[in-house]
Amino acid sequence: MHILSFTNGVEFTFDKSGGPRRTIVPPYQDYVFSNIQRIHGSTQPHLNEQLFRQSYLEARVPAFRVNPLGGKGERLLFYTGSGGYGDQLMAWPVCKLLHKLGYVVDVLVDPGNEPCWQELDFIRKTITLPAPLGDLYEYHHCALYEFVTNADGHPGQMHPTDNILFRMGLEPKTVPHEDKRVATPFTVLEQMSGEAWKDVCLYQLASSNPLRNLSPDATVALLRRLREETKLEWVAIADRYLPKPYYEVCEREKIEYKFFPDIRELMAAAVNAKMAVGPDSFMTHLRGQNLKKGVFYFGTLEPELRLAYYPTVTGIWNKAVCHLSPCHLYTNSFPPWCPTKDTGHCGVISSAPELIFKATIDCLQSS
């Protein structure tokens, strides 16, 4: 993480699928920025020209270790900067455990991640980055984990929840599996909106990362087959970050898709739906954390790295078709050594539609 100050007031706009967030940083004031925010800002010449000072925050913050005698009401600021919405959910059990140990837990979040932390009774409040450096001085401890296992390209990784526990001095094996899941809390209105989806199956067309996706033709073909074979209502889910070919194939095949402009509405629908199918994504964790059935496919990672504590979720991983699987790629592009890079899609995932279909039928029949 970084401490930055500027000679003039500067404006930052950060965009996620839930919508943009706008922040104005006043002149000569020290603000804390996440690494990804610093990278985005460094590409804008007008911001670089107004940069006054910059430092790495880590050099000024002692590493946090859990007190074996308990938190004793001490204030703790927690941050996980890894990845997207799903990575936020995998950090919930850690914060809940810290709360049970007696810490007062606030959460530092990147813009757009705030909805993931709403209604959690073990969190006092959220603070959105960039934030004044002085705000951090109000805490007894800062537990800041900017890079967790989804920035790890080597084998031998830990599950992200276990990784954070390990780094704060707790032995992950001593925490029961059921304590590594947290059911999603909703307001009354959110729960009512979610219950409207209880007889509907959700089908995520693709994620924003091309390495995790079926091709546009393959994903639409699988959706059609599920609709025809199950005779259930399947709703295709999309967001504005999907590559353009997915929208084009849907329009050609007359497949309607739904956007959820409110991320909390998506969360309620995903938790309450009859079934969910798609790539490794936010919906994977919503289904798993709430012990709901789902089928999600993997290519670059072994499913256990994400599904270890989700007994109701089925991971599809046809690793036998690629001698490099799992390759643990966490970027958005294929490297030169990828055997299927020329197709634009992971070969492990491209080989999986039949497996996905059969697993989905099995899950529905066992419901």
N, C-alpha and C positions, 0 to 999 in steps of 0.2 A: 504494500500500500504506500501511498505517497502523500507528502505534505506539500501543498502548492500555495503560492500567493502571487497576485498580479498587480501591475501598476495601475490598471484601470478596472472598473467593474466589468465583468465578463458574464456572458450568458451561455449556459449549456442546456442542450435538449437531448435527452436520452430516450430511445424508442424501443418498446417491446411489443409483443403481440397484444398486450392489454392496453396499449396506448402510449403516447409520449409523456415525458415528465420534464418540466422546465425548471431550471435553477439559476439564480443570479448570485454570483460571488462578488462581494464588495471589494474595493481596492485595498491592498496591503493587509488583508486579513488571511490568516493561515487556515486552510481548509484541507480536510482529509479526502482523498480520492482513491478509489479502487484502481487496481492495475489496468483493468480493461477500460476504465474511464480515461486514464492517463494515455493509453495507447490511442484511443479515439481522438483525444484532444491534441495529441502530438501531430496529427495529420492536418490540422487547421492552422495555416500560417499566422492568421491574425491573433490566435491565442499564444502561439510561441513568441510573437513579437512583444506581447504584454506580460510575459512571464517574469516575475521578480525573483522568487526563490523556490527551490524544490529540494526535497529530502525524502529519503526512505523512512517511513514511519517505524518499521521494525526495530531500527537502532535505538528508538526511544521508549520502547514498550517491553517490559520483561515478559518472558514466556510464562503462560499460565499453567499451573499444576493444581489439580484438585486437592483440597485439604482433606486428608482422611478423617479429620474430626468434624467435617461439615463446614458449610459456608457461613453459618452464624449471622445470616442477614446481610452479608456484604454484597455490594452492588457489582454486577458483572455485565460487561458488554460483549455480546457474542456476534461473530460474523462468519458466514461461510460464503465465499465468493465463487464457488465452483458451479459452473454451468448454468442451467436454466431452472425452471420451476421445480422439476422433479428433484433436483439436488437440494433445494430448500426443504422439501418434505423429508428427505432422508436425514436432515439435521434436527428435525423436530424431537426425536427421541432423546438426543443428547441434551437439548435445552430442558426437556421435561425432567430428565435425571438430575441436572444441575439444580433445578427448582426443588426437587425432592430432597436434595442434599443440603438445602438451606440457603442457596444463593438467590438474590433478587435479580432476575435475568431480563435485560433489555437486548434488543436485536438491532444490529446495524445492517441495512439492506441496500442493495443496488436499486436504482429507480426502476419501478415496474414490478419488483418482487414483493411489495407491501401486501397485496391480497393474500399471499401464501401464509402470512403470519397473523391474519385476523382471527378473532374469536378464540384464540388459544389461552386458556386460563393460567398457564405457567409462564406467560410472557407479560411483563408489565407494559412495555411500549416498544415501538419501532422507531428508528432514526434513519432517515434516508440520506445516502451519500449523493453529492459531497456534503460533508458536515463540518462545522467549525471545530478546529483542533481542541479548543477549550472545552468542548462537550465531553471529550474523552477523559479529561482530568477529574470529572465528577465520579469516576468509578474506581473501586478498589482493584478491579481486575479487568483486563481486556483479553478475551479469548478469540483471537483473530486467525482464521484459517482460510487464507485467500486461495491456496491451491490444495485441493484434496485429490482423490485418486483419478478424477476424470482429466487431470493434466499429467497423467502418468502413462507413458507409452511402453513400459516394460512389463514382463510377466511377474507374477508374485505379488500382485496388488492385494490390498485389503478392501473389503466392502466399505463404501464411504462413511457409513455410520461408525463402523469399527475403527476406521482410520482416525476419525476425530477423537473418539474415546481414547485410543492408544496415545495420541499426541498430547492429551491433557493428563496423562498419567494413570489411566484406568485400564485394567486388563479386560478387553472386549469379551472374552470367554466367560467372565464372571457375571455378565449382564444377560438375563434370560431373553430368549428370542422374542417373547411377547412384549418385552419392554423396549424392543427395537422397532415397534410400530406404534403409531398414534392415530386414532380415528379422527377424521376431519370434522371439526365442529362447525355448525351452521346456525345462522339466525333462523327464527321461525319462518320468515318469508323465503329465505334461501332453501330451507328444507321443503317448503310447499312447492317451490318451483322445481326442485329436484325430483319430487315424487311423481311429477307429471311424466317422467321418463322411465318409470319402473317397468313398462312393457316394451321398451324400445332397446334395440341393440345399436351401439355406437361403433362406427368404423372410421378410424383415422386414416385418411388417404395417404399421408406421408408426413414426415417431420421436416424441419427446416434444414437438416443436415443430410445431404445426398448420400452419404456413406451408410445411412440407416434405412434407406427406402427401397421398396420395389419400384420398378419402372412405372410410368404413368399407365401404360396399357395393361401391365400385369396387375396393378392394384385395382383398377376399375373392373377387370375381368374377374378377379377374386370376389369383389363386392357383389357383382351380378350373380355369381354362382351361389354365394351365401344367401342372397335374397330368394333365388329360385328354389334352392334345396330346402331351406328352413321354413319358408312361408312366413317369416317374421318380418317386422318392420325394422329395417336397417337405415340409419341416418349417417350419411357421409359427413365427416368433420374436416374442416380446412381452416387455415388461417392465412393472413395476408403475406406470410413469408415463404409460402410454398413456391417452388420454381414454376414458371409460367406453363410449361408443358402439361402439368397436372390439371390446370384449369381448362386448357385447350382440349384435352382428351375427355374431360367431364362434359364439356359443352358439345363435343362431337357425338358422344354416346348418350346425351340427354340425361346425365346424372346430376341431380341437384345436390348441392352441398351447403352446409350450414356454418356460418361464422358465429362465434360467441364473443361479442365485443366486451362483455363483462366476464372477467376471468373467474369470478366467484360463481357465476351462473354455469360456466363450464364445469367447475369443480362439483357443483351440486348434481348436475346431469350425469357426470362420469361416475360418481359414487352410487347413484340410485339406479342407473340403467341396468337392464336385464343381463347384458353381456357387452364386452368391449374387445375390439381387435385392432391391432395396428403395430407400428414400429416401437422400439424401445423409446419411451417418451414420458411426458408428464402424466398421461393417463395410466401408464403402467403403475406408477407409484400411488395414484389415487385409488386404483382398484386394490393394490396390494396392501396398502396401509389400512384399508377398511375391510379386509378379508372378503373381497368380492372377486368373482371369477373373471378371468380375462386371458386372452392369448396374444402374446407379443413376440415379435421376431427380432433376432439378433444376428449380427454378422461379425463385427470387429471385436466384440467382447463375448466372453462366456456368460450366459444368463445368470449364473450364480453370483457374479459380482454385483448384480442389482436385485436379484429375486431371492436372495438367501433367506429373508425373513418374511416372504410372502407365500405361504403355502397354498393359497387359492389361485395363484397366477401361474400359467404355463408358458415357459419360454421355448421358442422354436429356434434351433441353432444347428444347421446342417453342416457342421464343420468339416465333414469328410471330403467335401468337394474342393477344399482349398488347403494345400499343405502348409500355408502360413497362418491359418486360423487357429487361435485368435491373434490378430496382429496388433490389437490395442491402440489402433489409431483414434485420436480424439480431435483431429482437425476436420475441416469441411471439404477437403480435397484429397484426391487419390495420389499417392506417391508414385514415382516412376517404376518402382519394383512391384507394384500390385499386379497380380496375374490378370485381373479383369478390368484394369483401369480404362481400357479403350471402349468398354461398353458403357461407361459412366455409372455403373452400379456394382455393388458388392456381389461377387459370385455366390457367396454363401446365402445371401438373402434371395437372390434371383432364383435359386434352386428350391426355394421353400414353399411356394403357394400350396402345393398339394398337402404338405405337412401341416400348414396353417389351417387349411380347410378341415382336415380330419380331426385335428385337436379341438377346433371350435365345435364341431358336431359332437364330439365326445363330452365336452364341457356342458353343452346345452342339454344333452341327454341325461347327464348325471345331476342336473340341477333339481 
